[in-house]
């Protein structure tokens, strides 16, 4: 029964990956362009509607990190992983299908470049074995004790998220750098116990004698336009309730590389969620050499005086459009903040902004109830109550499973955010 379930799960994920490829082929063939093109008068250029609910806004080319190269988000991830493997001989990357590049091609070419490392010694194996639960023991046998795969630095694992994270904890406890990939953030939940009860508490329960701080878990995250229930979720709030880990979500290729390298270097277990809709849609100049962006520091992307807008990941680009609309249509100046790190989050930057503007709008794709916007709203209400000119507004997903054909109605697009902002101004 378990074997059948695993086989079915694998087929579903392959089918999902194939569906995305078919979507791209349709776009390439011009079919979607024809369907989404509006009629226009002769001699007038036809207007086009975009499938995406946002417009990516690249940042200015960074000058302080040396030579740059045009990269999309998945290439920036690959570059960060390449830098880590080159710098740290103990670093290993593992997960479902990562050896051939992964579903989104984030590890493409890395196995060929960093194929082998020194084999694990017997004491190391013994230490790792003591950290693994029975549920992950079979993965240890398959991946580590196998005479071939034990030497690979970029290798595939069985389809077992609990095993992937448990295995990563074991590697990290030995002092090596473990970079685990969960193929979709929606499938991180089987590993929930390993993350919140093992990885997050390892240092605390041992009195800092042992830790798995060199563990980083990557996962594609957020809506993608056609992902439906099991390929669109944003589960960051589940992990924000867990002391002992860090949770990070980037908005762009430049941010992704710098933040991922910071996660890998950080001495705490980190979960790095990658907005998969940006893998190819987001393109900008990214430094070739390694660099870091500090964790737990929000960025003021745009300064303003009337309203504070807070988001992370893809939603940052939505609220940047909202800020432009508010300035153009209402004459309202918006301060846009990219939170970047969900846990521990930068409450000082947010509260400082709200004290200045007196109004706060928070937006994320995850459902409204229990979403991380609730935590931000509660903290700001406690710290900035006398400065508020209007109730704090949360523009989020609905309290339903993520829909398929109704995704355009579910996502908190710029029109929903603009409407909430207009109500705050008129309060």
Phi, psi and omega in degrees: 000315179297322180295318178297319180296318179296319179297316180297318179298318178297319179296320180296321182288322176296321179297319179296317179296321178294324179296322179294319178298321178296321177302315180294323180295321179296320179296318180297326181283350178087002183296312180295324179299321179292321182290327186262002182276137180272147176294147179217162180290153179303137178084355179255131181300132181290139174281152180234139175262140181265144178294319182291152181269010183213168172238119182293133180242103181292151176276162176302151181298125180291140183251343191272358185244017177087207185300139178242164180216144179291123180222148166271182188292319182291329176291326176294322175297314179302317180298318179296316179295321177300312179301320182292315179296323180291322184280322189244107182292347178270352185290135176226147178239132183209154181161184182287120174070014183288338184297324180265004177122346180083165181302322182256011173069022183287339181246019184298132177084349186285326179294320179294324183281324182235057190291326189224150175225178179296138181295152179293138178278165182298317177300321178298315179300320181295319179295317179296319183298325181290340182268349187269140174280168179300327181296336181253001183297321182293330176290322177302316181295316183293315190270316188271314184280348173297128186297339180265307187290342180296342182260349183286145175262342176229107189216156178281156174235164170298163180282084185202094185296322177300319179291321180300312182288318178300319177296319178296322177300315181299317179296316183296324180297330179284351180105353178281164178265116184254123177240102184261143175245126168262125193301323173219142180301333179299336183257017178280345187295326173300338179266005185303315181297317180296324182286308189274332181259341180248294185301312185291334187252000188299313180293318184295314186287340179260007182063034180068018173284325180226156175202163176239040184295344180269020178263128173236131180247117177262147177202129171299139195218151170087176183288156184224359179105340182202023187277337180059209192297320193249011177219031185219359191283156177237089190267022185299327183293331178301321185270344179292346181269009190238102177297143177112351177231164174242143183235126188228139177224116180272166180247350189202167178301315179299314179295320184299313182295312182296319180288323179295317178298324177294321177297315182295323180280339184295149183266026175227150176299134183235143170250124184244105181269129183250117179297105190289338177292341180268353185311315180247339183284333183262119180226131176199176179282128183231135178301141179285320182281159180293147176206166182230151173241126185302138174281159178062024173236110176290159179242130173278101184286326180214128180277147180202178187231348188251323183217141173259126177248126183237134176201182176207159180065217182302326186296341176300321181289330176294311184286339173292322174294321179298319179299320178294318178298318181295320179293319183287316187268329187243349185069028183260132180266119184251138172261121184257126181238127172264113185294323177066299178256122180279322180218123352283135186270159186270084182287334182297314181296318181293313182294322178300320179292317182293325176300325180284316187268329181081001181218147183219129172236129179242136182223134173209161184284332183295160180304154185296307186291122180077004177291164185292342174301330179296319179294316178298315181300316181296316181295315181295322179297322180289320187271333189234024188305314184286349179265348185284132178260349181202158176301145177293139182249135175243121178244106190223184174290165179280163178277060178220164169301154182291122185278170179263281184290341180264014180304319179301334179274338185277317188292145178281082185281182186295331181289321176295316180294319180296319179297317179295322179295317180298322178293323178295318181296325182270004183296000000 
